[in-house]
Amino acid sequence: MNFQESCFYYKTPTFNWKIDSRLILSSNLRSTDRGASLEVVHVVEKKTKLRIEKLQCQATESECHEIHKDLEPTLKVTSRPNEVRDRLLNINLNTFDGVVAVGGDGIYNEVLSALLDREMRNSGLDPNDPDSRLVPIKLPVGIIPAGSGNYTAWYLNGTKCPKTAAIRIVLGDCVATNIASLHQGNKCSGYSSLILGFGLFGDVMRDCEKYRWMGTSRFKVIPVGTVLSRRPVNVIISYISAKSGNNNSKINNRATTLKQEFHRQISVPAFNTKKARVNFQKRTVSSSDTFGASSEWKTAEDRVVYAVDTYPITMKPNGTKMVPHFADDSLKLIITQKCKLMDHIRQLKEVDDGKSTCYDFNFVRTINVQRYRVRILKNETQDFFVNCDGEVICLDGPEFDVSLHKQVVKLYGKLN
């Protein structure tokens, strides 16, 4: 038995195997009456097409164990939140061609957070500085959907099928995508590739977290009560507008629109303490108050809102449906103003149905921005939360800052 480059060779008098080890999907060993049986599932490339094949080996138990030992991947099972992130921050990635996240949007977010922080650290930059620009991740990232939401994989592949995602990864094509960073003062609280929201849907996500034992059904049941008891929030929203007509991206994804019908994952809210409010009141100017020499902060007129949301993967109308756009040139800041409950429910239903008219309501305002900041007012006893790709983040102050970072991640996939 020997290895040459990425190929696995094994030859006996009865069979001859030559497999690209990068294309092995699974290796299963089991005992039989005659010894042992080994089944290897792998991808075979035939000209421009891929297909999945199975190889079976009937041999002695020791012989099958010897082959299986060389085919079996190293497996480490995570047991706590952010363990994936902690491992990726310290592992040697020099021999890796890419990183694949098997799970939901939360696991994918942990992978992104670790890789982005690694690049910043290796470049001598501080990720906690809200004015720092993220360094693009060198390794492509793949997603095999196996979680509750799986929206990123759905937007990318047009399906939540794990086999389709695996084949797209094997093909090796990549799509550039944007990231939004979340800062509280001079501390980076997280990165978002899918959804970053504040307001009503933060309460929704917080309440859903209490009922994780319900599985995905909690997303259909719990939000009903939260929406019925929605609360308005007094805020000041400031932002830096996106430059209209700027589409000079160096990376061209050929097509940034998927033809399938997609639904929008709904958003999120933030935490408040008296001590934090006092500290923020003392603060007059921070490093986040400037964003380049020519940037100008503007203030939105909206002061009482139900939600402030943004999506790094932008949803745009295509006929009667909303479809995802990767690596757009701006963030769409979506502000839901105070409104009647029934009107709000109708709007949320259109969002959930993915209708192209879901933001065409007089209480919904959209602004294309590069950066925005939210300051919470007159909320001395209430706590708030932010939904970052489905994970709940408690804000420890009345203000947070969100910035767009363009095309810093390459995802394994190919847009239709």
N, C-alpha and C positions, 0 to 999 in steps of 0.2 A: 504494500500500500504506500502511495506517495502523493504529495500535493505539489502542483505546479501552478503558480499564479492563483487564480480563483477556482480552478477546476479540481474536482474530487474524482480520483480514479480508484477502481477496485476490480480485480480480475480473479476469477476462479475457473476451474475446468467447465463449470456449468453456466456461468454468466459473466458479462463484462459491462461494468458501469463507467460512464463518464458524465459527470453532472457538474454544472456550474454551481458552486456552493452558495453563491449569492441568490440563486433562484429557488432554493429549497424552502418549501412552505411548512412541511412537517415531517417528522420521522417517528414512527410508532413501532415498538418492539413488544412482542408477546410470545409466551411459551406455547408449544404445541406438543402433540404426542411424539412427533418425530424429531424434536429438538426445539427450534425457535423459528419465528417468522418475523421478517422486517419489511415494513412498507414505508416507502419514501415518496412523498408528493412534491413535485417540483414543476417549475414553469419551463416550457420548451419554446424557443424562438424559431419560428419557421418563416423565413423571409421577413415580411413586415408585420406578421401576426404572431400572437402568443397563444399557447394553449397549455392546459394543465394535464400532466401525465402522472401515472402511478407506477412505481417500480416495486416488485415484490421479490423477496429473497427467502428461500427455504434452505436452512443450513443448520449446523450444530449451534447450540446455545452460545458457546464461547466465540464462535465466528461472528454471529449476529451481534453480540455485545461489542466486539471489537469495531465493527462498522458503525454501530449506533453511537459509540463513544465519540467518534470523530465527527459525526453529523449533528449531534445534539448541541443546541446552543447553551451558553451559560445563562442560568435563570436566577434572578434575584427578585423576590416578591416584596413589594412595598407594604408597609404596615401603618403609615401615618401620613397626614397631609404634608405636602411640600417635600416629601422624601425624594421624589423624582428630581425636583429642583436641586436639592442638596447634593445628590449623587452626580448630576451633570456638571455642577460647578467645579468638581474636583477630579473627575475622571479624565484620563488622557485621551483626547479625541484625534490625535495625529494620524491614526491609521483608519479612521472612519470615513466612509463615503457620504454618509448622511445619518440623520436621526429620525426614527419612526416612533410616533406616539400611538400606542394602542389603548384606546379609552375614549372618554367623552371630551367635550370642550375644556373641562377643567384640567385634565391631564395634559392636553395640548398646550394650555396656558402655562402650566408649570415648566414644560420643556422650553417654550419660548422665553420665559422669564430667566431661566438659567443660562440659556445661550446668549441672550442679549447682555446680561450682566457680565458674562465671560468676555465678550467682545469689548465691552466698555473697560473692564479691568485690564485686559491685555493692551488696550490702546492708551492707558494712563488717564482715562476720563472718569469723572464722577457721575454715576447714574442718579445720585440724589440731587444733583444740580438741575433745576427745572429748565435752565437755558441750554443744557447739553443736548447735542444732537446724537441720536442713537447710531452706533456703527453697524452696518449691515452684517447679518450672520453669514459666515462663510459656507457652512454646511446646509444643504437642502433639508427641509423637514417634511416628513410624511405623516399622514393621519390615517389610521385604520379605525373606523368608528366602532366603539364598543361601550358607549356610555348612555346617559339619559337623553341628552340633546342632540349631539352630533351634527350641529348646524353647519359648522365650517366644512366638514367633509361633504355634506349635502350640497352646499353652494358650489363647492369645487368640482364634484363629480356628477352632480345631478341625481344622486342616489345615496342612500345610507348603507348600501351593500358593502360589507367588508372585503369580499372577494374582488369587487371592482376596484376598490381603493388599493388593494395589494397589487393588482396588475398595473394600475397607473403608476405606482411607485417603481415597479420593476422596469417599466418603459423608460423612466428617467427624465421625462420632460418636466419642466418647472414653470410655475406661475408666480410672479412677484405680487406681494400683498403689503398693505400698510399696517402700521401699529400706532395705537394711541397710548401715551404714557399718562399716568395719574400721579400727581404730586400733592402732598400736604406740606406747605412751607418748603423746607429744604430736605424733604424725605420723599423718596419714590415709594409709593404704596402699591404699585402694580402696573402691568402692561395689558392692554386689551387688543385682541385681533378681531373680535366679533361684536361685542356690545359693551358700552359703558354708559350707565344711566343713573339718574338721581331723581328722587321724588316718589311717586306712587308705586312704581314697580320695584323699588328697593324694599318697600314694605311687603310687597308680594313675595319677593325672593327670600326675605327674612322669615316670613311665615312658612314658606315651602320647606325651608331648611329644618324646621321643627318636625316635619313629617316625612323624612327621607325613607322611613320604613315602608311608606306607601308606594315607593317606586315612582315610575313616570306618571302614574295616575294622580299624584299630588298636584301636578301642574294643571290638571283639569278641574280639580275640586277646590283647593285652597284659595286660588285667586278670586273666586266669586265673592267670598266674605270680605276680603281685603279691599276690593274695588268698591263694594257697597259702603265701607267705612273709610273711604279715601279722605285724606287731609290736605288742605292747601298749605303751601310753604312760602314764606316771605323771603325773597332773595334779591340780590343784585347780580346781574349777569353781564360780564364784560367779555369782549372778544376781539380778535384780529381777523378781519375779513380775508377771504381767499382772493387772489388776483384772478379776475374773470378772464376766460379764454386762454389760460396758461396750461398748455398740454405738451410740454417739451420733455417728457419722460424719456430717459435713455433706454429703459427697458420696455420693449413693446411686446405685449402679450397677444398680439394679433387680434384676438377677439376678447373683449372683457365682459361679454354678456352671455349668460346661459339661457337657452330657449325653454327650459323646463319651468314649471310653475313652482314658486317658492313661497314660504310663509315667513314672516318676520318673528324672530324671538323677541319677546317684549322685555323691557328694561329694568330700572333700579334707583335707590336713595342713600344717607350720611350721619355720624355720631357727634354729639355736642356735650362739652363739659364747661362749667363756669370758669375753671382755671384756663382752659384752652381759649375761651372767648376773650378773657382779659389779656392773654398773651398776644392774641391777634389784634386787639384794639391798640396795644402799645406799638405794634409794628406799623411803620409809616411807609417805607419803601423796601422792597426785597429785590433779589436778583431776577425774580420772575416778572418784575414790572417792566422789563424791556425785552424786546424780541427782535433784535436787529435794528439797524439805524433807521430804516424807512418804515418800520411797522408802527401802526397807530391803533391804540386800544379804543374801542367804541363800547357804549353802554346800551344794552337792550332796554326798551321801555317797560318790559314785563317785570312786575314786582311780586305778584301773587301767582304761583304756578302749581300745577300738579305733577309735572315731570320735566326733566331736562335730560335728553338722551342724545347719543351719537353712536354711529356704527362705522368702524374702520373699513368694513366691506360694505360699500354704499349700495343701497337699494334704489333703483330707478325704474320709472314706468316703461313697460314694453307691451303695448296694446292694453289689455284690461288687467294685466298682472304686473307686480313688482318683480324685478330680477336683479341678481347681485352683480356688482361691478368691482373687480379687484384693482388695487393700485390706482384709485381715483386721485385727482389732484387736490382734493380738499375733503374736509370733514363736513357732513351735514348736521348742523346743530338743530335739534328739534325741540321746541318749547311748547308744552301743553299748558295753556292759560286756564284761568278759572272758567268753569262752564257748568251747565246743567248735567246732572248725573246721566240721564237717558241719552243726551247727545254724546257724552263721553263714552258710554257703553257702545253706541253705534259706531263711533270712530275706532274703538278698540277691536270691535268685531271685524271691521274692514282691514285693520292691521293684521289680525290673526288669519284672515282669509287671503292675505297677500294682494288685495285689490290696488290698482294703480291710483285710485282716488282716496286712499286712506289718509293722506295728509291735506286733502282739499276741504278742510273745515275752517271756519272763521276763528276758532279758538286755538288752532295749531299754526305755529310760525316756524318756518325753516330758514336757516342762514348758512351759507357756505363759509366755513372758517378754516384757519390754520391752527388756531389756539383759542381757548376760552377759559374763563374763571367764574366760579360760582361762590358767592358769599351769602351765608344764611343769616337772616335777621330775625330778631324777636322770637327766638325759640329756646327759651331758658330752661325748660323742663323736658323737652322732647329729644329723643335720639333719632338719628337718621343713618341710612346705609347706602352704599354704592354697590351696584351689581357689576362686577368685572368678569365678563365671559361666564356668567352663571355662578360665580363665587361671590359671597357677601363680604364686603370690606367695611368695617366701622371707621368712620372718620373721627379723628380725635380733636378736630377743630372746626370752626364754622366756615372754612374756606378750602376749596380744592382747585387745582389747576390741571387742565388737559391739553396736551399738545399732539399734533400729527407728525408722524415720522414716515416718510414715503419710501415704499419699496425696500424695506430693510429685511424682509424675510422672503425666501424662495420656498414655495410649497411644491412637493411632488404632485403633478397633475397636468391636465391638458384641457383647456376650455373648449367646448364644442362650438 
